[in-house]
Amino acid sequence: MAKGLQGFSWTMLLLFCAIQELGAWAMHTAVEGAGLGQPGDPALLAGGRVKRGWVWNQFFVVEEYTGTEPLYVGKIHSDSDEGDGSIKYTISGEGAGTIFLIDEITGDIHATERLDREQKTFYTLRAQARDRQTDQLLEPESEFIIKVQDINDSEPRFLEGPYIGSVAELSPIGTSVMQVMASDADDPTYGSSARVVYSVLEGEQHFTVDSKTGVIRTAVADLDRETQDRYEVVIRATDMAGQLGGLSGSTTVTIVVTDVNDNPPRFPQKMYQFSIVETAPVGTAIGRVKAEDSDVGENTDMTYQVKDEEGVEMFKVTTDSNTQEAVITVQKPLDYESKKVHTVVVEALNKFVDPRFVDLGTFRDQTIVRVSVLDVDEPPEFRPPSNLMEVQEDADVGSVVGVVTALDPDTANHPVRYAIDRSTDAERIFDIDANTGAIVTGKVLDRETAGWHNITVLAMEADNHSQVSRASLRIRILDVNDNPPELATPYEAAVCEDAKPGQLIQTISVVDRDEPQSGHRFYFTLAPEATNNHHFSLLDIKDNTAAVHTQRMGFNRQEQDVYLLPILVVDSGPPALSSTGTLTIRICGCDSNGAIQSCNSTAYVVSATLSPGALIALLVCILILVVLVLLILTLKRHHKSHLTSEDDEDMRDNVIKYNDEGGGEQDTEAYDMSALRSLYDFSEIKGGDGGGGPGEGGPSGNPASELHALPQWVQSPDLDFSVFRDYICRKVEQADEDLSVPPYDSFQTYAFEGSDSPVPSLSSINTWSSGSEQDFSYLGGWGPRFRQLAVLYAGRRGEEDSEES
């Protein structure tokens, strides 16, 4: 049937083209107009009328021609053509010679190719008529158009696909979803080829489409996202205004159903159970519960709250914004012994409620949370929790300040022991009875030094010291009147010599370290030693101050320029305490305006007796003088000891060491033997078998004889060495007592030569007599080592001989 329709359309198009051909041919025969012929053309008439035989408007050719023969388009013809073939017709322009061919003799134009109007709608060409012999133009070149005639060969197309739209669930019928548009490439000005109508192929149960505009609308009012959240709708577009034979195209439209808050939250369970230990601190999370919501996005945002009074007091519910869970936490400390199980009602409700759907029901739900408290071994608890105690500052050591009490909250009720955290009472001012918790004073208290004490008391189970509780205790020291009042400052006043009686000199105020609860009240009067003075008076103003006035007419500072006025101050007690302060009053010279010019500094006491302050000052001066005298004596003694030590140092140099061989023959200055000779007198004693002349002791003698020739010294019982012993002991004592003098290691003991000595002692100290009878000439034969000794002793012997002679 489609093939028959196609043949019918071709017939209609050919008939239409033939009609247009006849109209164009009629125009060739006689058309009035100007500028169609050349000058001198015989076609130009005398009256100015021109016979138009060479004018072409347009030709029509149908597109998509599928015939085997070239398609006849039309004919060009000149009035001067007599049919003898003398005129040659040619064309030029778009498609000339390729798409369009012309018969040079007849002027018939044919299309040789299949044309597509959607690619090119018309072709512009130019026609020429020339003399075949001379090739001259017989007619002016004329332009004409070949228009491609449209047929319905293009179906509508949806160029903007794929299409995705959205609509809220539960939208009313007719709610616009989106618009689709199809485009048809056929000529909209020719027939109905480009007139498109729309229809729904699939999804018509839920959506409709406007046939002219392509707007898609909802067809039902119960779209439910929770049931189906998207739909695939097929839309068809048909040209020819939807008539039979029209072409069509289709597209798929995805329609997403968006969510609205039409579902309330629901707890999956009606009861939840959790457990937590009783020692869990406040803020500990017990557990989480969550209400389910079929909606999505912000429509699932919830808030949770505790509905019952007990739960509100003990527990707190917060919302986790990320998971939309209810977090249950401890708000108050739990106690297994008080209550083992807590029941909490938790309610969930939507944060954003759509008022359009309130008639669907309440958008909230409730569940029960059962919290079991687990028992643990807890430290003792202080009862009552009062942390303030008071004690008088004059309380005796060991006085009870107060008693703290702590109990074991567990069922076992273990005994409790007490202690004080010594880091808070390092001075141990307070102690506590470990069994009773009685706090007692450990030292004397003084409110003026520390009016408050903060200590920490520890309570622990007797058999488990790891279970410890702490309590801060504040102890206030109550004041007692134990400090006398004192003058606020060491007052000094100045009075002009020409002062008049009753003139105010100074206002006196006092300070008291005590703080009585009823406030201070001080009384002022002159001290007993100043009651007989006739110079000044003291007036108690009754406001804890007193005023000093002059009592006589004028003063003479030449007689007395300073007065010391003792003032007695008494507080209100109890008990009443007093002290005496001194007001220093200077007599000064003043000018006529009363301005002070100069004051002297000599002081006189108003009373006949010295005040305690003056006595103390006098004693201090005497003590300073005594200290100065003692210091001078000490310095003199130290200087004398220093001089004595220098003299002793000279004597010390006379102690000679004999264990040094010396420097040989050349060393004649090593020792000064004259010092020894001048201090002591030694005698020489010749032994009968130990001595010998020079011949016997010469170097030629054998070693045995030399050994027997050595002098033999033995201590004489008549000699008294106590002078040496006393001298050495005295020097040792001085060295031990004087710490500023370094010790001397050069003191030697010569009473013992040691064991294994090959020769007897050579010391002259052990001689038998004070006179020397030994012949030392044999020392010259002992070699160079003893030459200096031989010179010394031989010289001494020679001097003695000369003296005897």
DOMARDO-827442 format. One record per residue (C-alpha): residue in three letters; x, y, z. Coordinates in steps of 0.5 Angstrom, whole numbers, plus 500, padded with zeros to 3 digits. Each point is the difference from the previous one (the first is absolute). Layout:
DOMARDO-827442
ALA X Y Z
...
//
This chain:
DOMARDO-827442
MET 500 500 500
ALA 506 505 502
LYS 502 498 492
GLY 494 503 498
LEU 500 506 504
GLN 507 502 497
GLY 497 499 493
PHE 494 504 501
SER 505 506 503
TRP 504 499 494
THR 494 501 495
MET 498 506 504
LEU 507 504 500
LEU 500 498 492
LEU 494 503 499
PHE 501 506 505
CYS 507 501 496
ALA 496 500 493
ILE 495 505 502
GLN 506 505 502
GLU 504 498 494
LEU 494 503 496
GLY 499 506 504
ALA 508 501 498
TRP 499 499 493
ALA 494 505 500
MET 505 505 503
HIS 505 499 494
THR 495 502 495
ALA 498 507 502
VAL 502 503 506
GLU 501 508 501
GLY 506 502 503
ALA 506 505 499
GLY 508 498 499
LEU 499 493 497
GLY 502 501 493
GLN 507 503 497
PRO 500 507 497
GLY 498 500 492
ASP 496 494 502
PRO 494 499 495
ALA 496 498 505
LEU 500 507 503
LEU 493 503 498
ALA 499 507 498
GLY 495 502 506
GLY 506 497 505
ARG 496 494 501
VAL 505 494 500
LYS 498 493 499
ARG 504 495 505
GLY 502 494 497
TRP 506 498 505
VAL 498 501 507
TRP 500 494 505
ASN 498 500 507
GLN 501 493 503
PHE 499 492 499
PHE 498 495 504
VAL 503 493 501
VAL 498 495 505
GLU 505 497 505
GLU 502 493 501
TYR 498 498 493
THR 501 492 499
GLY 499 499 492
THR 504 498 495
GLU 500 505 495
PRO 502 507 501
LEU 495 504 504
TYR 497 506 495
VAL 501 507 504
GLY 497 505 494
LYS 502 503 494
ILE 503 507 498
HIS 498 503 493
SER 501 506 496
ASP 495 504 496
SER 505 500 495
ASP 501 493 499
GLU 496 497 494
GLY 502 493 501
ASP 505 499 495
GLY 506 499 505
SER 503 506 499
ILE 500 502 507
LYS 504 497 505
TYR 498 500 507
THR 505 499 506
ILE 499 501 508
SER 506 501 505
GLY 500 501 508
GLU 498 495 505
GLY 500 493 498
ALA 500 502 493
GLY 503 494 495
THR 500 495 506
ILE 494 500 504
PHE 496 504 494
LEU 501 499 493
ILE 496 504 494
ASP 499 498 493
GLU 503 505 496
ILE 495 500 494
THR 494 499 504
GLY 502 504 507
ASP 497 494 504
ILE 503 499 507
HIS 500 494 504
ALA 503 498 506
THR 505 494 500
GLU 501 499 508
ARG 496 499 506
LEU 499 506 504
ASP 498 501 507
ARG 497 506 502
GLU 502 500 507
GLN 507 500 498
LYS 499 506 494
THR 493 503 499
PHE 502 504 494
TYR 505 501 494
THR 501 506 497
LEU 502 500 492
ARG 501 505 494
ALA 497 498 493
GLN 503 503 493
ALA 497 499 493
ARG 506 501 495
ASP 500 500 492
ARG 503 493 499
GLN 504 502 494
THR 503 507 503
ASP 499 498 507
GLN 498 507 502
LEU 494 501 505
LEU 494 501 497
GLU 496 501 507
PRO 503 503 506
GLU 503 495 505
SER 494 499 505
GLU 500 497 507
PHE 495 495 503
ILE 499 495 506
ILE 499 493 500
LYS 497 499 507
VAL 500 493 503
GLN 493 498 501
ASP 499 496 507
ILE 497 494 502
ASN 499 497 507
ASP 506 496 500
SER 503 502 507
GLU 497 497 507
PRO 500 505 506
ARG 506 499 504
PHE 501 502 508
LEU 506 503 500
GLU 501 502 507
GLY 500 493 503
PRO 500 496 504
TYR 495 504 504
ILE 500 499 508
GLY 495 504 504
SER 497 500 507
VAL 494 500 504
ALA 498 500 507
GLU 497 494 503
LEU 492 501 502
SER 500 506 495
PRO 493 501 497
ILE 497 498 493
GLY 503 505 495
THR 506 502 503
SER 505 502 495
VAL 506 496 500
MET 504 502 493
GLN 500 502 493
VAL 502 496 494
MET 501 503 493
ALA 501 496 493
SER 503 503 494
ASP 498 498 493
ALA 505 502 494
ASP 494 500 495
ASP 498 507 497
PRO 495 503 505
THR 497 504 495
TYR 498 495 495
GLY 494 495 502
SER 500 497 507
SER 507 496 499
ALA 503 504 506
ARG 494 501 505
VAL 501 495 506
VAL 495 497 505
TYR 502 497 507
SER 498 494 503
VAL 502 495 506
LEU 502 493 498
GLU 502 497 506
GLY 498 503 507
GLU 493 503 499
GLN 497 497 506
HIS 504 505 504
PHE 502 506 495
THR 497 503 494
VAL 503 505 495
ASP 497 506 497
SER 499 498 492
LYS 502 507 498
THR 505 503 505
GLY 503 493 502
VAL 499 502 508
ILE 500 494 504
ARG 496 500 506
THR 498 495 506
ALA 494 495 498
VAL 499 498 507
ALA 500 503 507
ASP 503 494 504
LEU 507 500 498
ASP 504 497 506
ARG 508 501 500
GLU 500 494 505
THR 496 495 495
GLN 504 502 494
ASP 505 506 499
ARG 500 501 493
TYR 497 499 493
GLU 502 498 493
VAL 495 504 495
VAL 500 499 493
ILE 498 506 496
ARG 498 500 492
ALA 500 506 495
THR 496 499 494
ASP 500 505 494
MET 495 501 494
ALA 496 502 507
GLY 499 493 502
GLN 496 498 493
LEU 501 493 497
GLY 507 500 496
GLY 503 505 505
LEU 507 498 502
SER 502 499 508
GLY 506 500 505
SER 500 499 507
THR 504 501 506
THR 501 497 508
VAL 498 505 505
THR 503 498 507
ILE 496 503 506
VAL 502 500 507
VAL 495 500 505
THR 503 505 506
ASP 499 499 507
VAL 495 504 505
ASN 500 499 507
ASP 494 495 500
ASN 503 495 505
PRO 500 500 507
PRO 506 497 504
ARG 499 493 503
PHE 505 497 505
PRO 501 493 498
GLN 499 497 507
LYS 496 502 505
MET 505 499 506
TYR 507 500 500
GLN 505 498 506
PHE 507 503 502
SER 504 499 506
ILE 505 504 504
VAL 505 500 506
GLU 497 505 506
THR 507 503 500
ALA 499 503 493
PRO 502 507 500
VAL 495 505 497
GLY 500 501 493
THR 501 492 498
ALA 496 498 494
ILE 496 494 502
GLY 498 498 493
ARG 496 502 494
VAL 494 499 497
LYS 497 502 493
ALA 493 501 497
GLU 499 498 493
ASP 497 505 495
SER 498 498 492
ASP 502 507 498
VAL 506 503 497
GLY 505 506 501
GLU 498 505 505
ASN 493 497 501
THR 503 494 504
ASP 504 505 505
MET 497 499 507
THR 501 502 507
TYR 499 496 506
GLN 498 502 507
VAL 498 496 507
LYS 493 501 502
ASP 499 497 507
GLU 502 504 506
GLU 505 495 503
GLY 504 499 493
VAL 501 508 499
GLU 503 500 507
MET 505 494 500
PHE 501 500 492
LYS 501 504 494
VAL 499 499 493
THR 503 503 494
THR 500 499 492
ASP 506 498 496
SER 499 505 494
ASN 504 495 496
THR 496 493 501
GLN 494 503 503
GLU 500 496 506
ALA 498 501 507
VAL 506 500 505
ILE 498 499 507
THR 505 502 505
VAL 501 501 508
GLN 497 506 503
LYS 501 499 507
PRO 504 495 504
LEU 497 493 501
ASP 499 496 506
TYR 499 493 500
GLU 498 499 507
SER 495 506 499
LYS 497 497 493
LYS 502 494 496
VAL 496 501 494
HIS 498 507 496
THR 494 500 495
VAL 501 506 495
VAL 495 502 495
VAL 503 503 494
GLU 496 503 494
ALA 502 502 493
LEU 497 505 496
ASN 502 503 493
LYS 503 506 500
PHE 497 503 493
VAL 492 499 500
ASP 496 501 494
PRO 494 503 502
ARG 497 497 493
PHE 500 494 503
VAL 498 501 508
ASP 494 496 499
LEU 504 494 498
GLY 501 499 508
THR 505 502 505
PHE 507 500 497
ARG 503 497 507
ASP 501 494 503
GLN 502 497 507
THR 504 494 503
ILE 502 498 507
VAL 508 500 502
ARG 501 495 506
VAL 507 502 504
SER 503 495 505
VAL 505 502 505
LEU 505 496 501
ASP 503 499 507
VAL 508 502 501
ASP 504 501 506
GLU 500 507 502
PRO 504 505 504
PRO 497 502 507
GLU 496 506 499
PHE 500 507 505
ARG 494 501 503
PRO 497 506 501
PRO 504 503 495
SER 501 507 504
ASN 507 502 499
LEU 501 506 505
MET 502 499 507
GLU 502 506 505
VAL 505 500 506
GLN 502 505 505
GLU 507 503 499
ASP 502 499 507
ALA 498 493 500
ASP 505 495 504
VAL 504 495 496
GLY 496 494 499
SER 493 503 500
VAL 495 497 496
VAL 498 505 494
GLY 495 495 497
VAL 498 493 498
VAL 499 497 492
THR 496 494 499
ALA 501 496 494
LEU 496 493 499
ASP 501 494 495
PRO 494 501 495
ASP 501 493 498
THR 495 494 503
ALA 506 497 504
ASN 501 507 504
HIS 508 499 501
PRO 503 504 506
VAL 503 507 498
ARG 507 503 502
TYR 501 507 499
ALA 507 504 499
ILE 502 507 498
ASP 503 501 493
ARG 507 503 502
SER 501 504 494
THR 494 505 502
ASP 503 500 507
ALA 507 500 500
GLU 501 503 507
ARG 496 495 503
ILE 496 505 503
PHE 494 495 501
ASP 499 493 501
ILE 495 495 499
ASP 498 494 504
ALA 500 494 495
ASN 494 496 503
THR 495 506 502
GLY 502 505 495
ALA 501 506 506
ILE 504 505 497
VAL 505 503 506
THR 505 506 500
GLY 507 498 500
LYS 503 507 501
VAL 498 506 503
LEU 496 504 495
ASP 501 508 499
ARG 494 503 496
GLU 504 506 498
THR 505 495 497
ALA 495 496 496
GLY 493 501 501
TRP 498 494 495
HIS 503 493 499
ASN 498 496 494
ILE 501 493 501
THR 498 493 497
VAL 497 494 504
LEU 501 493 497
ALA 495 495 502
MET 502 493 498
GLU 497 493 501
ALA 504 496 506
ASP 502 494 496
ASN 501 503 493
HIS 503 507 500
SER 500 500 493
GLN 493 503 501
VAL 501 507 502
SER 495 506 500
ARG 502 507 501
ALA 497 506 503
SER 502 507 500
LEU 499 503 507
ARG 501 507 501
ILE 502 502 508
ARG 499 507 502
ILE 504 503 506
LEU 495 504 504
ASP 503 507 503
VAL 502 501 507
ASN 502 506 503
ASP 508 499 501
ASN 503 506 497
PRO 500 506 503
PRO 499 507 496
GLU 506 504 497
LEU 500 507 497
ALA 499 499 493
THR 507 504 499
PRO 506 503 504
TYR 497 506 500
GLU 504 507 500
ALA 497 507 501
ALA 502 507 499
VAL 498 506 505
CYS 502 507 499
GLU 503 504 506
ASP 494 505 500
ALA 495 494 500
LYS 494 502 504
PRO 496 495 505
GLY 495 496 497
GLN 504 499 493
LEU 499 493 496
ILE 507 497 499
GLN 498 493 498
THR 494 495 499
ILE 502 493 502
SER 498 494 497
VAL 501 493 502
VAL 500 493 497
ASP 499 493 503
ARG 501 493 497
ASP 494 497 503
GLU 493 501 497
PRO 495 499 505
GLN 493 499 497
SER 497 506 503
GLY 505 504 497
HIS 506 504 503
ARG 499 505 506
PHE 506 504 503
TYR 501 504 506
PHE 506 505 500
THR 503 503 506
LEU 507 503 502
ALA 505 495 503
PRO 500 500 508
GLU 507 503 499
ALA 498 506 496
THR 493 502 504
ASN 504 506 504
ASN 502 503 494
HIS 497 507 499
HIS 502 501 492
PHE 496 496 496
SER 493 496 501
LEU 497 494 497
LEU 492 500 498
ASP 497 493 498
ILE 495 502 494
LYS 496 494 501
ASP 501 497 493
ASN 507 496 501
THR 504 506 499
ALA 503 506 505
ALA 502 507 500
VAL 506 503 503
HIS 499 507 502
THR 505 505 503
GLN 499 502 507
ARG 504 506 501
MET 502 507 497
GLY 506 499 496
PHE 506 496 500
ASN 508 502 501
ARG 504 495 495
GLN 506 503 504
GLU 498 496 506
GLN 497 494 497
ASP 499 499 492
VAL 497 493 501
TYR 495 497 504
LEU 498 492 500
LEU 493 499 502
PRO 498 493 502
ILE 493 498 498
LEU 496 494 503
VAL 495 496 495
VAL 495 495 503
ASP 496 496 495
SER 493 497 502
GLY 502 493 502
PRO 498 495 502
PRO 505 500 503
ALA 502 508 500
LEU 507 500 497
SER 504 507 500
SER 507 502 498
THR 504 507 500
GLY 502 504 494
THR 504 506 500
LEU 498 507 496
THR 507 504 499
ILE 498 507 500
ARG 505 505 497
ILE 501 507 502
CYS 501 504 494
GLY 501 507 498
CYS 495 503 495
ASP 499 507 496
SER 494 504 501
ASN 495 496 496
GLY 501 494 504
ALA 505 496 495
ILE 506 496 503
GLN 507 503 499
SER 504 495 504
CYS 500 495 506
ASN 505 497 505
SER 501 493 501
THR 502 499 508
ALA 494 496 503
TYR 498 500 507
VAL 495 496 503
VAL 493 503 503
SER 501 496 506
ALA 505 500 505
THR 502 492 499
LEU 502 497 493
SER 495 497 496
PRO 502 493 498
GLY 501 502 493
ALA 506 504 502
LEU 503 495 505
ILE 500 495 494
ALA 504 505 496
LEU 505 501 506
LEU 501 493 501
VAL 501 499 492
CYS 505 506 500
ILE 504 497 506
LEU 500 493 497
ILE 503 503 493
LEU 506 503 504
VAL 501 493 504
VAL 500 497 493
LEU 505 505 497
VAL 505 499 506
LEU 500 492 500
LEU 501 501 492
ILE 506 504 501
LEU 503 496 506
THR 499 494 495
LEU 504 503 494
LYS 506 502 505
ARG 500 493 502
HIS 500 497 493
HIS 505 505 498
LYS 505 498 506
SER 499 493 498
HIS 502 501 493
LEU 507 504 503
THR 501 494 504
SER 499 495 495
GLU 505 504 495
ASP 505 499 506
ASP 499 493 501
GLU 501 499 492
ASP 507 502 501
MET 501 495 506
ARG 497 495 496
ASP 505 501 494
ASN 506 498 505
VAL 497 493 501
ILE 505 496 495
LYS 499 494 496
TYR 506 495 500
ASN 497 495 495
ASP 502 504 494
GLU 507 499 498
GLY 501 507 497
GLY 503 502 494
GLY 507 498 501
GLU 507 504 501
GLN 497 506 496
ASP 494 501 505
THR 503 504 505
GLU 493 504 501
ALA 495 494 501
TYR 500 501 508
ASP 502 505 505
MET 503 496 505
SER 501 507 504
ALA 493 500 502
LEU 501 493 503
ARG 506 502 504
SER 497 506 502
LEU 494 497 503
TYR 503 494 503
ASP 507 497 503
PHE 501 493 499
SER 507 497 503
GLU 504 495 497
ILE 501 493 503
LYS 505 495 497
GLY 499 493 501
GLY 505 496 502
ASP 499 495 494
GLY 497 504 496
GLY 504 505 498
GLY 507 501 496
GLY 505 504 498
PRO 500 503 493
GLY 505 494 498
GLU 495 495 502
GLY 494 503 497
GLY 503 501 493
PRO 498 498 494
SER 505 494 500
GLY 496 497 506
ASN 496 494 499
PRO 492 501 500
ALA 500 497 507
SER 504 504 503
GLU 497 506 497
LEU 493 498 503
HIS 503 499 507
ALA 503 507 499
LEU 493 504 499
PRO 499 504 507
GLN 495 496 504
TRP 495 505 504
VAL 496 498 506
GLN 495 505 503
SER 503 503 507
PRO 495 499 506
ASP 502 507 502
LEU 497 503 494
ASP 493 504 500
PHE 497 500 494
SER 493 502 503
VAL 502 507 497
PHE 499 497 493
ARG 494 496 501
ASP 496 506 503
TYR 502 504 494
ILE 498 495 495
CYS 493 499 504
ARG 499 507 501
LYS 501 501 492
VAL 495 494 499
GLU 495 503 504
GLN 500 507 497
ALA 500 497 493
ASP 494 495 502
GLU 496 506 503
ASP 502 505 494
LEU 495 498 494
SER 503 505 496
VAL 507 497 500
PRO 502 495 495
PRO 503 493 504
TYR 508 499 500
ASP 502 494 498
SER 508 501 501
PHE 499 498 508
GLN 505 494 501
THR 501 495 505
TYR 507 499 501
ALA 500 495 506
PHE 499 494 495
GLU 505 498 494
GLY 496 494 498
SER 502 493 500
ASP 505 497 496
SER 505 506 499
PRO 507 498 498
VAL 503 506 505
PRO 499 503 506
SER 497 507 501
LEU 504 506 498
SER 496 504 503
SER 503 505 506
ILE 494 500 504
ASN 501 494 503
THR 507 501 502
TRP 502 498 507
SER 502 507 503
SER 499 507 498
GLY 508 501 498
SER 502 496 493
GLU 506 496 502
GLN 499 496 493
ASP 506 500 495
PHE 496 501 493
SER 506 500 496
TYR 499 493 497
LEU 494 503 497
GLY 505 503 494
GLY 501 493 498
TRP 493 498 499
GLY 500 502 493
PRO 497 507 496
ARG 493 498 503
PHE 502 502 507
ARG 506 505 498
GLN 495 506 502
LEU 498 496 507
ALA 508 499 501
VAL 501 508 499
LEU 494 502 505
TYR 502 495 506
ALA 508 501 499
GLY 499 508 499
ARG 496 499 507
ARG 505 496 503
GLY 506 505 498
GLU 496 506 503
GLU 499 496 507
ASP 508 498 500
SER 501 508 499
GLU 496 502 505
GLU 503 495 505
SER 507 502 499
//
